[in-house]
Amino acid sequence: MRFEISKVLDAIEGRVCTDPSLARAVVDLAEVIRYQDIDGGRPASLLRLGMVIDALSRELEEDSVQVYAVVHRALLSDADLTSNERMVVRRWADDGLVEVLDNPGDRMLEVADLLGLPVLSRVRFDGLRGRFPWLVEQPGRVVAPVPGAGGPVFIAHVGGGPSPVAGKRSPTGVKLLARQWRCPESGCALFGGGGGGGAFADLAGGADRSPAAQPPPALRNGVPTCPRHGVRLGDAGPRPRTEVLAVRVGGLVRRRFVLSEEQPIVAGRAPEQDGGIMLGQWLNDEARRWISRGHVRFELRVGEVIVTDVSTNGSGIRPAGSMNEADRIPLAPQQSRVLGENDMIELYPGVQIGRAEELPTGAPFTPTSVMAEAPTMAMRLPRP
């Protein structure tokens, strides 16, 4: 059973991030792991994060949904967690997948405000409604994970309804995310490494983190600050432009990925290039035969998404997402085209890639569960 729990924790690890472009909601890990009523298990369990992520994925009807988690530093030594769980949380912290804070305070709401994300929490936040008016003005921005048949469900704090609602990034968030930031503390996992120069670049020996994936700085008296170390951040120049693209197979959005000016990305059955987007696990036999290992290449140039067919069999462009065959524009091998705002490229019928906000989901499939490997004795779902 220990091996099975390790596998499900690895699966959950793939769903936590601090990337502003990929996170779909904000959670406080120290809160979520203590939702004892959703499984009737021990006082604290990291598996409950996976159950809440699964619930979010079902609500959004999308696979591979990721959450932005803030973590109180005390959780790294919390005796209610197993030694393996504590080790996993420390690894997430060291890799910059979660934010570790001495005093999280209202950081969860600050992140939600800066990024326009919904909050998954049972906390009421009554005393913070003046600072964050959207807590009342935007029903569905804060939803409480509660027990339901087959796993957690969500109830909005304001306005009712189950669906987490995203907002827009605040003007301050837009400004902060337009810049790269560097922490002067050596080894900072959030604002270290990743190139990009700047006065603080040589001082930060942390993870090799792309500037495009940096989290939003905390604001302390209006000053951009490292949320982990509490020190002022250095401005290392403009952040690379990005576009968030999504893969849709059979009508279900399977994953999102970030295209930046830093490097092209190849998508296909099983790309050999670093950072390639592998589609093979979602394809039927006929699609696998048609789609090349590396099928299309995406580049971001001067704000334009350029798509180049690098396959054997060719692709097609669906202008404005039209599924009418008469509208489909063939894209021959080695041919390139600018991907229009609402366009999507179709590698094979039913296999499309386009801008995430323009690629709706709606398929009779259930998103893949991160809890698939969890042993049944480790989780006890409430009876219907």
N, C-alpha and C positions, 0 to 999 in steps of 0.2 A: 504493500500500500504506500510505503514511503516513496518508492519510485514513481507511482502514479500521481501522488501529490506534487512531486517535483516537476512532473511533466505539465500539470495544469498550471503551476506557478510560472513556468516558462511561457505558457500560452498567454497568461495574464500579462506578463512582462511585455509582450508585443503590443499590448493595448494601452500602455501608459506612456505619456510623453509630455514634454514641455514645449513642443513646437507649436507656435501660434497658428500655423496654417492647417494643422491636422487635428488638434484637439477639438472635441465636439461638446464637452461639458467640463465643469470643474467640480472636484470632490475634495473633501478633507479625509485623508486616509484613516486618521485616528478615530474619526466618527464612524465611517462605513464599516470598519472591521468589527465594531461592537453592536451591529444590528442583530442581536441574538435572536430576536423574534422571527427573522426570516428563514432560519433553518433549525432553531432549537438546539444548537450545538454549544460549544464551549464559549467562555466569555468573549474571547477575541479570536478572529480567524481571518487570514488574508484571502481565503476562498470567497468571502462575502463580497470583496471587490469584484471578483469575476462574475458573481451573480448579478450585481448591479450593472456591470458593463453589458452583460447579456440582455438585461432588461432594456437598457438604452438602445442597444442594437435592434431589438424587436420593435421598439417604439419608432425608431427612425427608418425601419425597414432597410437596413444597410449592413453589410458585412464589415468586419475589421474596424469597427468604431473605436476611437481612442479617447481617453480622458486625461485631463490635466489634474494631477494630484499634488496637494500640498501636505506636508508631513511634519508634525511636531518632532523635534529632535529626540524627545523622550521615548518615542516609539522604537527607536533603534535598540533600546535596551529593555523594552516592555516584557515583563515576565509572563504576561498572558499569552504572548505569541510563543510558538515553538522556536527552538534555536535555529532551525532551518528557515523559518519565516523571517526571523530577525536578520539572518544573513542575506536573504533575498532583498529585504528593504534596504539594507546597507549598500548592496550592489546597485540597486536602482538609484540611490542617492549619489554614489560614486560616479555613475555613468550619466548623471544629469537627467534621468528620466522622471524624477520627482523633485519637488522643491522641499528641502529640509530647512526648517525655521526654528529658532529658539522660542519665538512667540508668534504663532501664526496670526493671532488677532483677526483682523478683517482682510487678510491677504487673499482669501478665497474670493471675496466680493470685489476686491481691487482687480484681480486677474479677470474676473467675469466682466467687469466694467470696461477694462482696457481692450479686451478681445471680443466683447459682444457675445459671450458664451452663457448658456444656462447653467444653473447651479443645482447639484443633486445633494440635498441636505434636508434634515428634519428640523434644523434650527430656524427660529422665527426671524431673527435679525431685526427685532422691533426697534432697537435703539439706533439703527443705522439707516433708517429710511430717509432721513433728511439728507444724508451724504449721498445715498444711492437711491434717487427717486424711482428708478425703474423697478425697485422691489415691489412697489404698489402699482405703478403706471403700466407695467407690462406683464399681464397675467401669463403664467407659464414660465417665466424666467427662473423661478425657484420651484422645484418639485421635490417632494419627499418620497424616497423609496420606502415602500411599506409592503408587508407580506401579501402575497397573492397566490392563486392557484398556479402551480408550476414555477414559482419564482417571484421575485419582487415586481411590483408595479409602481407607477408614479401617481401622485396626487399633487396638483398645483396648490401652493399656499394661497394664491389669490386667483379668483376666477374659476376655480375648479378645472376639470379636464386632466387627462393623463400625459399629454405630449409636452416634452421640454421645448421651449421656444427660444430661439437664438435672437439676439438683438444686433445692433450695429456697434462696431468699435467706437469708443468715445473719441472725440477730437484729440485728447491727450494721448490715447493709445495709438492713434494713427501717426502722430508725431514721433513718439518713442520707437515705434516699429519701423520707422523710416531710417533709423540709424543703427550702426553697430556699436556694441558696448564692450568694454574690457574691465575686468576686475583686477585690482592690484594684488590681491591675495593669490599666492602661488597655488596651482592645482584646482582653481575654481571650476567645478564641473558645468556651471551654467554660463559663465561669461569668460571662459578661457579658451585658448587654442583656436582652431578654425581659420587661421590666416587673416588677411584683411589689413594688416599693418596697424598703425596708430601707436601712440606713446605708450600704451599699456600692453601691447601685444607681446613683447618679449618677457614681461613680468608674469604673465598668466601661463602656467604650465599645465593646464587642465586637459580635459578631453578634447580630441580633435573635432570640434563642433563647427558645423557650417554656420556662418553668420546669419544666414537666412532662417535657421532653426532656433535662434536664441529666444528665450522667453522674454516677456516684457519686464523691464526693471521695476523695482518698487519705487515709490515716491515718498521721500522723507523731507517734509517742509519744501516740497516742490523740486527736490534734487534727485536725479536718477541714482538709485542705490542698489547694491547687490542684496537681494533678500536673504541670502544665506549668511553673508559675512557682515552685513550692515555698514559697508564702506561705500564711499562715492565711486561711481563708475566713470571711466574715461570714454569720451566719444572717439571712436576709431573710424569715423567716416560713414558714408551712406551704406545702407544695407542693400544687398543685391536684389534686383527685381525678381518677383516670383509669380508663378501661376499654379493654382491647384487643379490638377487633372484627376479624373476618376475613370475607373474601368467598370464597364457594365457588361455582364454576361447573362444572357437569358432574361433580361429585364431587371436583374438585381445588381445594384452597385456593390462590387466585391471589394474594392479598396480605393483609397485616394493616394496620390503621391504629389510631391512638390517639384516643379520644374523651375530651376533658377538660371540666371545668366552664367553661373559658374561652370556648368558642364551639361552636355546633352544627356538624354536618357533614352535607352532603347527598350522597347516592349515587344514581347513575342512569346512563343511557346516556352523557351528556356534560354534567355539571352546569356551570352558568355561575358558580356561587359560588366564591370563593377557597377552596382547600383541599378542594374536592369530590372524591369518589371516582368516577373514570370507569370504567365497566364495558364500554363499547362494543367494545373490542378483543377481548373474550373471548366475545361474543355471536354467535349465528347470526342469519340474516335475520329469522326469525319473532320471536325474542326482542327484536331491535332495534326492531321495529314495536310491540311491546307495552310495552316499558319506556320511560318518559318520560326526557327529558334530565335532569331532576331528579325522582327517583321517590320517595325516602323521606328524611326528615330525622331525624337522631339528636341527642338532647340528653342531658346528664348532669345530673340534678338530685337533690341530697341523696342521692347514691349510687345512684340509680335511672336506668336507661337508658330514656328515653322515645322511642318511635319514632312518627313522624307520616307518614302517606301524603300526599304532595304531587303525586301523579301524576294522569293522566287515567283510567287503567284499574283502579287499585286494586291491593292486595297481599294477602298472607295471612300469618297467624302459625302457625308449626308448634310447638305446645306440647311442651316436652321433646324437641324434635327429631323428633317422630313424623312419618313419611312416609305415615301412613294418612290418606286423603282425608277420612274421617269426622271426624278430629280437627282438621282445618285450620279456623282461625278467620278469616273474611274481614275485611279491613281496607279500608274504603271511602275514597275520596279525602277528605282533610282530617280523617280520623279518627286519633286518637292512642291509644296503648296502652303500658303499662309492659312492657318486655321481660323476662320471667321469667328466672331463672338459667340454665335450659337451653333456653330458647326461641330460635327463629330466625325472621327474617322472610323470606318468599319473595316475590321480586319477580315471578318467572315460574318455571314448573317447571324445576328444576335450577339456579336462581340464588338463592342464599341468603346472608344475612348474620347472624352471631351472635357470641357471645363466643368468642374464639379457642380457649380451652382446651376448649370444648364443641362445637367444630366440626371433627370429625376429617376427614382427607383419605383418599382411597382410590379413585382413578380410574385407568382404563387410559390415562393421558396422561403424557407426559414433561414435567417442568417446563421452562419456557423457559430456554435457555442464554444466559448473558451473553457467551459466546464466539462467538455466531452470526456476528458481523461480523468475527471475526479471520481474516486471510489465512492460508491453509494453510502458506505458507512461513515464517510467524512462529511456528508451533508444530509440534512433531513428537511425536505421541503414540506410545508404545511399541506394537510389533506384538503382537497377541494371541498 
